[in-house]
Amino acid sequence: MSDAGSCKELVPVGKVTKAHSIRGEIKVHPFSGSPETMLRYRELFLAVERAEDSSSAPAAYQVERARVQKNAVLLQLKGCRDRNAAEKLIGLQISVREDALPKLKSDEFYLRDVDGKLVKTEEGRIIGRISGFLTNSSQDVLRVTAANEEYLIPLVPEFLLAVEEDEVTLSLPPGLLEINS
């Protein structure tokens, strides 16, 4: 274990949900919805989500073993040798260095890269700004807010027309926005 120190930007990739065995394994919920992506990381940073206190800087851990279990990942971290040590990690957010993320194809993007962008329809109607995401087993959902409205819009390929520097353009089926408000 070491501290994050002067590392590049850290990107959240999961959260410790429970201790798994007497040997100190932890069970992790991956934010990507694809647990296999967690298997590629050899260094992880664990910290309290949005820590306001600078004394709780992310701590670096080396991954000794990783395996997928259903929709989760079981990790053995260096220095975490028993259940008591693993239980102290429950609830901590897991991050990786930005440069450790998989490279994307030209038509792919990370959800964090569209956060805050303006959302409009193909007809030019401005819906609002992306203010967050919900993830379930079948698809990601955009949370779009405007004034006193909030819309939950499935992020499916059929709806997504373009992701540009400052905006996202969607082709939505009739009535989708009305059933949201």
VEXBA-808277 format. One line per 4 residues: number of its first residue (from 1); their letters; for each residue x, y, z of N, C-alpha, C. Coordinates in nm, 2 decimals. Example, Ala and Ser with C-alpha at 12.3 -4.5 7.8 and 13.67 -1.06 7.14 Angstrom:
BEGIN
1> AS> 1.32:-0.57:0.78:1.23:-0.45:0.78:1.32:-0.33:0.78 | 1.28:-0.22:0.71:1.37:-0.11:0.71:1.29:0.00:0.79 $
***
This chain:
BEGIN
1> MSDA> 0.08:-0.12:0.00:0.00:0.00:0.00:0.09:0.12:0.00 | 0.05:0.22:-0.08:0.12:0.35:-0.08:0.02:0.46:-0.11 | 0.06:0.59:-0.11:-0.04:0.69:-0.14:-0.04:0.73:-0.28 | -0.15:0.79:-0.32:-0.17:0.83:-0.46:-0.07:0.94:-0.50 $
5> GSCK> -0.03:1.02:-0.40:0.07:1.12:-0.43:0.05:1.21:-0.55 | 0.15:1.21:-0.64:0.14:1.30:-0.76:0.09:1.22:-0.88 | 0.00:1.12:-0.86:-0.04:1.05:-0.98:-0.14:1.13:-1.06 | -0.16:1.09:-1.19:-0.25:1.16:-1.28:-0.39:1.14:-1.22 $
9> ELVP> -0.49:1.20:-1.29:-0.62:1.20:-1.25:-0.67:1.05:-1.22 | -0.74:1.04:-1.11:-0.80:0.91:-1.08:-0.94:0.90:-1.13 | -0.98:0.78:-1.19:-1.11:0.76:-1.24:-1.18:0.65:-1.16 | -1.30:0.67:-1.11:-1.37:0.57:-1.03:-1.41:0.45:-1.13 $
13> VGKV> -1.38:0.33:-1.08:-1.42:0.21:-1.16:-1.50:0.11:-1.09 | -1.52:0.13:-0.95:-1.59:0.03:-0.88:-1.60:0.07:-0.73 | -1.67:-0.02:-0.66:-1.68:0.01:-0.51:-1.67:-0.13:-0.44 | -1.61:-0.13:-0.33:-1.60:-0.25:-0.24:-1.73:-0.27:-0.17 $
17> TKAH> -1.79:-0.39:-0.20:-1.92:-0.42:-0.14:-1.92:-0.50:-0.02 | -1.82:-0.59:-0.01:-1.81:-0.68:0.11:-1.67:-0.75:0.11 | -1.65:-0.81:0.23:-1.53:-0.90:0.25:-1.58:-1.03:0.20 | -1.49:-1.11:0.13:-1.53:-1.23:0.07:-1.48:-1.36:0.14 $
21> SIRG> -1.37:-1.36:0.20:-1.32:-1.48:0.26:-1.23:-1.45:0.38 | -1.19:-1.56:0.45:-1.10:-1.53:0.57:-0.96:-1.49:0.52 | -0.93:-1.51:0.39:-0.79:-1.47:0.34:-0.78:-1.32:0.30 | -0.89:-1.25:0.32:-0.88:-1.10:0.29:-0.92:-1.06:0.15 $
25> EIKV> -0.99:-1.14:0.08:-1.04:-1.10:-0.05:-1.16:-1.00:-0.03 | -1.17:-0.92:-0.13:-1.29:-0.82:-0.13:-1.37:-0.85:-0.25 | -1.50:-0.82:-0.24:-1.59:-0.83:-0.35:-1.62:-0.68:-0.40 | -1.61:-0.66:-0.53:-1.62:-0.53:-0.59:-1.73:-0.53:-0.69 $
29> HPFS> -1.81:-0.42:-0.69:-1.91:-0.39:-0.79:-1.84:-0.30:-0.89 | -1.82:-0.35:-1.01:-1.76:-0.26:-1.12:-1.87:-0.16:-1.17 | -1.83:-0.04:-1.19:-1.92:0.06:-1.24:-1.94:0.04:-1.39 | -1.86:-0.03:-1.46:-1.87:-0.04:-1.61:-1.98:-0.14:-1.65 $
33> GSPE> -2.02:-0.22:-1.55:-2.12:-0.32:-1.59:-2.06:-0.44:-1.65 | -1.93:-0.43:-1.68:-1.85:-0.54:-1.74:-1.74:-0.58:-1.64 | -1.76:-0.68:-1.56:-1.66:-0.71:-1.46:-1.52:-0.75:-1.51 | -1.52:-0.80:-1.63:-1.39:-0.85:-1.70:-1.29:-0.73:-1.71 $
37> TMLR> -1.34:-0.61:-1.73:-1.25:-0.50:-1.74:-1.17:-0.47:-1.62 | -1.22:-0.51:-1.50:-1.14:-0.49:-1.37:-1.02:-0.59:-1.37 | -1.02:-0.69:-1.44:-0.91:-0.79:-1.44:-0.78:-0.74:-1.49 | -0.79:-0.63:-1.57:-0.67:-0.58:-1.64:-0.59:-0.48:-1.55 $
41> YREL> -0.65:-0.44:-1.44:-0.58:-0.34:-1.35:-0.49:-0.41:-1.25 | -0.36:-0.36:-1.24:-0.27:-0.42:-1.14:-0.25:-0.32:-1.02 | -0.29:-0.20:-1.04:-0.28:-0.10:-0.93:-0.41:-0.03:-0.91 | -0.47:-0.03:-0.79:-0.59:0.03:-0.76:-0.58:0.13:-0.65 $
45> FLAV> -0.66:0.23:-0.65:-0.66:0.33:-0.55:-0.79:0.33:-0.47 | -0.79:0.32:-0.34:-0.91:0.31:-0.26:-0.92:0.43:-0.17 | -1.04:0.49:-0.17:-1.07:0.60:-0.09:-1.21:0.62:-0.06 | -1.24:0.70:0.04:-1.38:0.74:0.07:-1.43:0.82:-0.05 $
49> ERAE> -1.55:0.80:-0.10:-1.61:0.87:-0.21:-1.61:1.02:-0.18 | -1.56:1.10:-0.26:-1.56:1.25:-0.25:-1.51:1.29:-0.11 | -1.40:1.25:-0.07:-1.34:1.29:0.06:-1.31:1.44:0.06 | -1.37:1.51:0.15:-1.34:1.65:0.17:-1.21:1.67:0.25 $
53> DSSS> -1.17:1.58:0.32:-1.06:1.59:0.41:-0.93:1.54:0.33 | -0.84:1.62:0.32:-0.72:1.59:0.24:-0.64:1.48:0.31 | -0.66:1.45:0.44:-0.59:1.35:0.51:-0.63:1.21:0.47 | -0.75:1.20:0.39:-0.80:1.07:0.35:-0.77:1.06:0.20 $
57> APAA> -0.65:1.08:0.16:-0.61:1.07:0.02:-0.62:0.92:-0.02 | -0.64:0.89:-0.15:-0.65:0.75:-0.19:-0.52:0.68:-0.16 | -0.54:0.55:-0.12:-0.42:0.47:-0.10:-0.41:0.37:-0.21 | -0.29:0.35:-0.26:-0.26:0.26:-0.37:-0.24:0.12:-0.32 $
61> YQVE> -0.30:0.02:-0.39:-0.29:-0.12:-0.36:-0.25:-0.19:-0.48 | -0.17:-0.29:-0.47:-0.13:-0.38:-0.58:-0.23:-0.50:-0.58 | -0.27:-0.54:-0.70:-0.36:-0.65:-0.71:-0.28:-0.78:-0.73 | -0.30:-0.87:-0.64:-0.23:-1.00:-0.64:-0.31:-1.10:-0.73 $
65> RARV> -0.44:-1.10:-0.71:-0.53:-1.20:-0.78:-0.66:-1.13:-0.81 | -0.72:-1.16:-0.92:-0.85:-1.11:-0.95:-0.93:-1.21:-1.03 | -1.06:-1.22:-1.00:-1.14:-1.32:-1.07:-1.29:-1.27:-1.07 | -1.36:-1.30:-1.18:-1.50:-1.26:-1.19:-1.59:-1.36:-1.12 $
69> QKNA> -1.68:-1.31:-1.05:-1.79:-1.39:-0.99:-1.92:-1.33:-1.02 | -1.99:-1.39:-1.12:-2.12:-1.33:-1.17:-2.10:-1.19:-1.22 | -2.17:-1.09:-1.16:-2.15:-0.95:-1.20:-2.05:-0.87:-1.12 | -1.97:-0.94:-1.04:-1.88:-0.88:-0.95:-1.74:-0.93:-0.97 $
73> VLLQ> -1.64:-0.87:-0.90:-1.50:-0.91:-0.91:-1.45:-0.94:-0.77 | -1.38:-1.05:-0.76:-1.32:-1.08:-0.63:-1.17:-1.04:-0.64 | -1.12:-0.96:-0.55:-0.98:-0.92:-0.56:-0.90:-0.96:-0.43 | -0.78:-1.00:-0.45:-0.69:-1.01:-0.34:-0.59:-0.90:-0.35 $
77> LKGC> -0.58:-0.81:-0.26:-0.49:-0.70:-0.26:-0.37:-0.73:-0.17 | -0.25:-0.68:-0.22:-0.13:-0.70:-0.14:-0.15:-0.63:-0.01 | -0.12:-0.69:0.10:-0.13:-0.63:0.23:-0.26:-0.66:0.30 | -0.36:-0.71:0.23:-0.49:-0.74:0.28:-0.50:-0.89:0.30 $
81> RDRN> -0.46:-0.94:0.42:-0.44:-1.08:0.44:-0.55:-1.15:0.52 | -0.64:-1.08:0.58:-0.75:-1.15:0.66:-0.88:-1.07:0.64 | -0.98:-1.14:0.69:-1.12:-1.08:0.68:-1.13:-0.95:0.75 | -1.06:-0.93:0.87:-1.07:-0.80:0.94:-1.02:-0.69:0.85 $
85> AAEK> -0.91:-0.71:0.78:-0.85:-0.61:0.70:-0.94:-0.58:0.58 | -1.00:-0.69:0.52:-1.09:-0.67:0.41:-1.22:-0.59:0.45 | -1.27:-0.62:0.57:-1.39:-0.55:0.62:-1.37:-0.40:0.64 | -1.25:-0.36:0.66:-1.22:-0.21:0.67:-1.23:-0.14:0.54 $
89> LIGL> -1.23:-0.22:0.43:-1.23:-0.16:0.30:-1.37:-0.15:0.24 | -1.47:-0.21:0.31:-1.61:-0.21:0.26:-1.66:-0.06:0.25 | -1.72:-0.03:0.13:-1.77:0.10:0.11:-1.68:0.19:0.04 | -1.55:0.16:0.03:-1.45:0.24:-0.04:-1.47:0.24:-0.19 $
93> QISV> -1.45:0.35:-0.25:-1.45:0.36:-0.40:-1.32:0.32:-0.45 | -1.32:0.25:-0.56:-1.20:0.20:-0.63:-1.18:0.29:-0.75 | -1.05:0.34:-0.77:-1.02:0.42:-0.88:-0.89:0.36:-0.95 | -0.87:0.40:-1.07:-0.75:0.37:-1.14:-0.69:0.50:-1.20 $
97> REDA> -0.57:0.50:-1.24:-0.51:0.61:-1.31:-0.58:0.62:-1.44 | -0.60:0.75:-1.49:-0.67:0.77:-1.62:-0.59:0.70:-1.73 | -0.46:0.70:-1.73:-0.39:0.63:-1.84:-0.39:0.48:-1.83 | -0.45:0.42:-1.73:-0.47:0.28:-1.72:-0.60:0.23:-1.79 $
101> LPKL> -0.69:0.32:-1.82:-0.81:0.29:-1.88:-0.79:0.23:-2.02 | -0.88:0.13:-2.06:-0.86:0.08:-2.20:-0.88:0.19:-2.30 | -0.80:0.18:-2.41:-0.81:0.27:-2.52:-0.94:0.25:-2.59 | -1.00:0.36:-2.64:-1.13:0.35:-2.70:-1.12:0.35:-2.85 $
105> KSDE> -1.22:0.29:-2.92:-1.23:0.31:-3.06:-1.29:0.44:-3.09 | -1.28:0.48:-3.22:-1.33:0.62:-3.26:-1.47:0.65:-3.23 | -1.56:0.54:-3.23:-1.70:0.56:-3.20:-1.74:0.53:-3.06 | -1.64:0.52:-2.97:-1.67:0.49:-2.83:-1.64:0.61:-2.74 $
109> FYLR> -1.69:0.61:-2.62:-1.66:0.72:-2.52:-1.69:0.67:-2.38 | -1.63:0.73:-2.29:-1.66:0.70:-2.15:-1.77:0.79:-2.10 | -1.86:0.74:-2.01:-1.97:0.82:-1.96:-1.92:0.95:-1.90 | -1.81:0.94:-1.83:-1.76:1.06:-1.76:-1.72:1.17:-1.86 $
113> DVDG> -1.70:1.13:-1.99:-1.66:1.23:-2.09:-1.78:1.31:-2.14 | -1.91:1.26:-2.12:-2.02:1.33:-2.16:-2.10:1.40:-2.05 | -2.05:1.38:-1.93:-2.11:1.44:-1.81:-2.11:1.60:-1.83 | -2.22:1.66:-1.81:-2.22:1.81:-1.82:-2.25:1.86:-1.96 $
117> KLVK> -2.25:1.77:-2.06:-2.28:1.82:-2.20:-2.42:1.85:-2.22 | -2.45:1.94:-2.31:-2.58:1.98:-2.35:-2.64:1.86:-2.43 | -2.77:1.84:-2.41:-2.84:1.73:-2.48:-2.95:1.79:-2.57 | -2.95:1.76:-2.70:-3.06:1.81:-2.78:-3.11:1.69:-2.87 $
121> TEEG> -3.23:1.72:-2.93:-3.28:1.62:-3.02:-3.23:1.65:-3.16 | -3.26:1.55:-3.25:-3.21:1.57:-3.39:-3.29:1.69:-3.45 | -3.40:1.73:-3.40:-3.48:1.84:-3.45:-3.43:1.97:-3.39 | -3.33:1.97:-3.30:-3.27:2.09:-3.24:-3.33:2.13:-3.11 $
125> RIIG> -3.43:2.05:-3.06:-3.49:2.09:-2.92:-3.39:2.06:-2.81 | -3.36:2.16:-2.73:-3.26:2.15:-2.62:-3.34:2.08:-2.51 | -3.29:1.97:-2.46:-3.35:1.90:-2.35:-3.29:1.94:-2.21 | -3.16:1.96:-2.21:-3.10:2.00:-2.08:-2.95:1.96:-2.09 $
129> RISG> -2.90:1.94:-1.97:-2.76:1.89:-1.95:-2.75:1.76:-1.88 | -2.65:1.68:-1.92:-2.63:1.55:-1.85:-2.58:1.58:-1.71 | -2.65:1.53:-1.61:-2.61:1.56:-1.47:-2.58:1.43:-1.40 | -2.58:1.32:-1.47:-2.54:1.20:-1.40:-2.59:1.08:-1.48 $
133> FLTN> -2.57:0.96:-1.42:-2.60:0.83:-1.49:-2.65:0.73:-1.39 | -2.73:0.65:-1.45:-2.78:0.53:-1.37:-2.73:0.41:-1.46 | -2.69:0.30:-1.39:-2.65:0.19:-1.46:-2.73:0.07:-1.41 | -2.78:-0.01:-1.51:-2.84:-0.14:-1.47:-2.78:-0.25:-1.56 $
137> SSQD> -2.83:-0.36:-1.54:-2.77:-0.48:-1.62:-2.79:-0.47:-1.77 | -2.89:-0.40:-1.81:-2.91:-0.40:-1.96:-2.86:-0.27:-2.03 | -2.85:-0.16:-1.96:-2.81:-0.04:-2.03:-2.78:0.07:-1.93 | -2.71:0.17:-1.98:-2.69:0.29:-1.90:-2.80:0.39:-1.93 $
141> VLRV> -2.83:0.48:-1.83:-2.94:0.57:-1.84:-2.88:0.71:-1.81 | -2.90:0.81:-1.90:-2.86:0.94:-1.88:-2.96:1.01:-1.79 | -2.91:1.09:-1.70:-2.99:1.18:-1.62:-2.97:1.32:-1.68 | -3.08:1.37:-1.73:-3.07:1.50:-1.80:-3.15:1.60:-1.72 $
145> TAAN> -3.10:1.72:-1.68:-3.17:1.81:-1.61:-3.18:1.95:-1.68 | -3.30:2.01:-1.67:-3.32:2.14:-1.73:-3.42:2.21:-1.64 | -3.38:2.33:-1.59:-3.47:2.41:-1.50:-3.53:2.32:-1.39 | -3.66:2.30:-1.40:-3.73:2.21:-1.29:-3.76:2.07:-1.34 $
149> EEYL> -3.70:2.04:-1.45:-3.73:1.90:-1.51:-3.61:1.81:-1.50 | -3.64:1.68:-1.49:-3.53:1.58:-1.50:-3.58:1.47:-1.59 | -3.50:1.43:-1.68:-3.54:1.32:-1.77:-3.44:1.21:-1.75 | -3.49:1.09:-1.76:-3.41:0.97:-1.76:-3.42:0.91:-1.90 $
153> IPLV> -3.31:0.91:-1.97:-3.31:0.86:-2.11:-3.21:0.75:-2.13 | -3.27:0.63:-2.18:-3.18:0.52:-2.20:-3.07:0.55:-2.30 | -2.95:0.52:-2.27:-2.84:0.54:-2.36:-2.82:0.42:-2.44 | -2.90:0.41:-2.55:-2.89:0.29:-2.64:-2.84:0.34:-2.78 $
157> PEFL> -2.78:0.26:-2.85:-2.72:0.30:-2.98:-2.83:0.36:-3.08 | -2.95:0.31:-3.07:-3.06:0.36:-3.16:-3.09:0.50:-3.13 | -3.07:0.55:-3.01:-3.10:0.69:-2.98:-2.99:0.79:-3.00 | -2.87:0.74:-3.00:-2.75:0.82:-3.00:-2.71:0.85:-3.14 $
161> LAVE> -2.72:0.98:-3.18:-2.68:1.02:-3.31:-2.53:1.08:-3.32 | -2.50:1.16:-3.22:-2.37:1.22:-3.22:-2.32:1.26:-3.08 | -2.19:1.25:-3.06:-2.13:1.30:-2.94:-2.02:1.40:-2.99 | -2.05:1.53:-2.96:-1.95:1.63:-3.00:-1.89:1.69:-2.88 $
165> EDEV> -1.80:1.79:-2.91:-1.73:1.86:-2.80:-1.81:1.91:-2.69 | -1.92:1.98:-2.72:-2.00:2.04:-2.61:-2.15:1.98:-2.60 | -2.18:1.89:-2.69:-2.32:1.84:-2.69:-2.34:1.70:-2.74 | -2.45:1.65:-2.70:-2.49:1.51:-2.75:-2.63:1.53:-2.82 $
169> TLSL> -2.63:1.47:-2.94:-2.76:1.47:-3.01:-2.82:1.33:-3.01 | -2.95:1.33:-2.98:-3.03:1.21:-2.97:-3.15:1.21:-3.06 | -3.18:1.09:-3.11:-3.30:1.07:-3.19:-3.40:0.98:-3.10 | -3.49:1.05:-3.04:-3.58:0.99:-2.94:-3.72:0.95:-3.00 $
173> PPGL> -3.77:0.84:-2.95:-3.90:0.80:-3.00:-4.01:0.90:-2.95 | -4.12:0.92:-3.02:-4.22:1.01:-2.98:-4.28:0.97:-2.84 | -4.29:1.07:-2.75:-4.35:1.04:-2.62:-4.25:1.01:-2.51 | -4.13:0.98:-2.54:-4.03:0.94:-2.44:-4.01:1.05:-2.33 $
177> LEIN> -3.99:1.17:-2.38:-3.97:1.28:-2.28:-4.09:1.31:-2.20 | -4.21:1.30:-2.26:-4.33:1.32:-2.19:-4.36:1.22:-2.08 | -4.32:1.10:-2.10:-4.35:1.00:-1.99:-4.25:1.02:-1.88 | -4.14:1.09:-1.90:-4.04:1.12:-1.80:-4.07:1.23:-1.71 $
181> S> -4.15:1.33:-1.76:-4.17:1.45:-1.68:-4.30:1.44:-1.59 $
***
